[in-house]
Amino acid sequence: MTGQERAALRKQANTLSPITQIGKDGISDNLIRTVEEAIDKRGLIKLSVLESADMTAQEAAAAIAARSGAEVIQCIGRKLVLYRERKEES
């Protein structure tokens, strides 16, 4: 992904609300399932990491991206943005 593409995605993410929160339970199979469903539908999603979580937004983003095949676009504070190209519907 080029820097221009990443910048365009960051700009789009500014208006998004987090679809879910990562809390003290961390990254569960249910969370990954929720993320994958949302990212299949939207392509670009934002998540929030609660203070009670035992990980930072960067750690959570890396773990979710590894399990879902998404790409980390940005992490700011306790928010993270992930992107995965949507599959063409046939």
N, C-alpha and C positions, 0 to 999 in steps of 0.2 A: 504494500500500500504506500502510495506517495504521500509526501507531507501535505500537499494540497488537498488530497482526498481526506486525510485525517483531520485537517483543519475544517473542512466542510462538515464532517460528521460531528466535530466538537461544537460547531455553531448550531447544528440541528438539535444537539443534546441539551442546549441551554434551556429550551422550552419544555423539555420532558419532565414528568414527575416520576419519582422512583416507583417501580412496579411492585417491589417487595423489599423487606428488610432482612438483614442478616443479624441474628441475635446471639444469645449465649449458646444455642444449639449448634451454631456454626453452619457448615455447608453439608446439608443432608441430601439424600437421594431425592426427597420431595422438592427441595429447593432447586436442585439441578433440573428436575422435570418441569417445574414452573418456569425457570429461565429458558429452557429449550423451547417450550410452547410459545412463550412471549417473543423470543427472538425469531422463531419461524414465522410468526405473524407480522412482526414489525421490522425486524432487521437490526434496529438500534434500540437499546434499552438502557435504563438507568436504575441502579440499585443503591440502597443506603445501608451502611454498616452501623449498627447501634453501639453505644458505648459499652454495653454489657458483653459484646462479642469479644472473644479472646484472640482477635486478629485485627490487623489494620486493613484499610480499604485496598492497599496494594497487594497484600497477601491474599485477600479474598478474591480480588480480580484475577490474579494469576491462577489460583486453584480452580475457579469457575471456568476460566478460559481453557484450561487444560482438559477439563472434563466435558466441556460442551462444544469445543472446537471453535469458540468465538475468539475475537481479537479484542484486546484491551485498547480502548481509545483514549481514555484519560481517567485519572483518579485525583479528585480534589477534596481535601478534608476527609469526610466520611462517605462521600459519594463516589461511585464508579460507573463508567459507561462502557458497555460492550457492544460489539458489532459482529454480525455474521451475515454474509451475503444470502439473501433469501433465495430459496429454490424456486425455479419456474414451475408454475402449476400447469399441468397438461390436461 
